[in-house]
Every structure is written in structure tokens, then in C-alpha cells.
Amino acid sequence: MSKHVAAIIAIAQAIIKNKEYLTELDREIGDADHGINMAKGFEAVISKISSLDEDKDIGFVLKTVAMTLISSVGGASGPLYGTAILRAAVPAAGKFEIDSLTAQAMWEAAVTGIKDRGKASRGEKTMLDALEPALEAFSEGVKADKTIFDCLKLASTAAQNGVEYTKSIAASKGRASYLGERSIGHQDPGATSSFIMITALLDFFRSQGSV
Amino acid sequence: MVGIVIVSHSSKVADGIRDIAQQMAKNVNIIAAGGTNDGEIGTDALKIQEAILKANTGNGVLIMVDLGSAVLSAETALEFLDEELRHNVCIADAPIVEGAIVAAVQASTGAVLKDVLKTAVGAYTLRKV
């Protein structure tokens, strides 16, 4: 199995492991399906990419992941994460290794994709509240010439802070927006799943000894 | 004739709306795209894309959506279409049941997409009591 497929499987397993947790978060302010939908989508992703040929580049694999999520998640996170990954696949086309500048470009494309699709911006209690600060932290790391692993570490911390921040604000997008002010105090499930994915990628690199 | 796609989280809702609208406009291509590919509650952009291709007979397609991810999935489906068809597909910001029915009737008269869309959106003002 190629390293990039192994990395995505590690991310998928982290989501599946957190299925109950994410669903519980979504029960409080949404329709209690985020964990179930995401786990279903990533189970489909694992079965799809496990059987891909070794010679498939990162762009191709990501495109496969995106299309699988788009067609199997069911909830809004399917088209949102699917669009993000589809956009991120573009700078990764034909590549088998990702340097930090490419990673930054992929991340930027992903965040723009989510904004386009969800017509949301930061501060609306969505996955963007984790993903955008994480991108900024990652980019600062890149600018300071840190290793890609260290950049990812910064991103993971920023995403965690972003998840904490979602507790302090009211939702104005998605199902939770029906609750308005009553959504304050609860952390956003989408921001949480974004944080889980970033951290799973970090843990994967750590387990590979790329510290 | 303009085709119509019904997107709902529930396949039963989508099928039901199609049946009601079809009864009013037998000659219109109305395709239901409800639920996920495993029959659960949710929406599926690829299923919607297929439905658009089926509904289109060359005069464009109007998409009726229920809420939330139905809109996101429909917009994602638009991205997968070739450019020419994409310019000939609209998502109606309208009540899904009433909108689908009046749009189907309008489409059956041979109206162009712009007018079918306008009729669907106009369903907002339909009074019930």
C-alpha cells in the first residue's frame, strides 16, 4: 500500500473511532447524524482506496476519496468535505510526495472549496472555525521554514483552539442555526471532525517516524 | 420540454412529490433523486447528477430541493456536469411540493427554463387557507 493511501486510511479510522462522540455532539445542536454519516463515508473510502493500484498518485487518490464521500455520506458534510478534497486534489495531481508549499496550496484550495460550497465564513460555528486557523498556523510554519511535521503540529493546535472557540459562539449555518443563541456552549461537530482528521494525519506521521 | 429533478432527504418524499407532479403533467420528465445510495435519509450528489442527465431532453432541467444538504448536494452535482448543460440547469429557491407541481404544469406547456423557474419560485405566494 502506498504511504498516501495508508495516511488516508489512518484518518478514516480516526473518524470511525470517533463515530459515537461526533454523533453525540451533533445530537446536542443538530440532527445527531454527523458521526454516523462521516463513519459511513470513511468506511466506504477505506474499501475503495484499499483496492487501488500502488501506482496511483496523490491527486488521483484524493479525487477517489472525494467522490466516495460525496456519494456516501448523505449529510451536508459529504458535499462539503468532498468539495474540499476534490479541490485539494488539484495541486496534488501527478504527485507522490507532498512538500510543504504544495500542502499549503492544497489546504488553501480545500478551505476555499468549503467556503464556496457552504457560503460560510469563519465565526459561524462550522468546520471553517477549525480549518481556517489551522491553515493560517500551517502557513506561518511554512514561512518560518519549519518541517512539514512541525507545520502540521501548529495546525493541529490551532484547530483544537478553533474547536474550543466554537463553544463560545452561536451557529448561523446548518442545522444548528435553528437553535440560534441556544447553540452557545456546545462545540461544533464539524469543527471537531476537522480537528480529528488533522490530528490523525499528525499521528500518522509520528508513527512513521517522520518527526 | 424542461425536465424536473426532485431532491429530498427521503426517497419516499422525492418519489411522492414526483408522483403528484406527474399526475398534473404526464408528458414532463420528472426524476426523483431522494435519499442516499444505501437507501438512508440524506442526499447524494452523484444520484442527483444522474437524475439531471435523465431529466434533460435538451431544454434544461429545474431542480427542486428540500433543505440543507439537498442544496449543497445539488450544487455539487452541477459541478460534475459539462459546461453547456450546467448553464441550462437551475436550482429553485421554492417550496418543494407546490413548486414542483406548478413547475411541472408550466414545463408541460413547453415553457423555457427561465419561465419554469419563475413559476416554481412564485409558489411561495400560494395561499392555502
Chai-1 contact restraints between the chains, C-beta under 6 A:
chainA,res_idxA,chainB,res_idxB,connection_type,confidence,min_distance_angstrom,max_distance_angstrom,comment,restraint_id
A,I70,B,A45,contact,1.0,0.0,6.0,A-B,restraint_1
A,I70,B,T76,contact,1.0,0.0,6.0,A-B,restraint_2
A,S71,B,N37,contact,1.0,0.0,6.0,A-B,restraint_3
A,S71,B,D44,contact,1.0,0.0,6.0,A-B,restraint_4
A,S71,B,L46,contact,1.0,0.0,6.0,A-B,restraint_5
A,G74,B,T36,contact,1.0,0.0,6.0,A-B,restraint_6
A,G74,B,E40,contact,1.0,0.0,6.0,A-B,restraint_7
A,G74,B,G42,contact,1.0,0.0,6.0,A-B,restraint_8
A,G75,B,G42,contact,1.0,0.0,6.0,A-B,restraint_9
A,G75,B,S69,contact,1.0,0.0,6.0,A-B,restraint_10
A,A76,B,G68,contact,1.0,0.0,6.0,A-B,restraint_11
A,A76,B,S69,contact,1.0,0.0,6.0,A-B,restraint_12
A,A76,B,L72,contact,1.0,0.0,6.0,A-B,restraint_13
A,P79,B,A45,contact,1.0,0.0,6.0,A-B,restraint_14
A,P79,B,L72,contact,1.0,0.0,6.0,A-B,restraint_15
A,P79,B,S73,contact,1.0,0.0,6.0,A-B,restraint_16
A,P79,B,T76,contact,1.0,0.0,6.0,A-B,restraint_17
A,R117,B,L72,contact,1.0,0.0,6.0,A-B,restraint_18
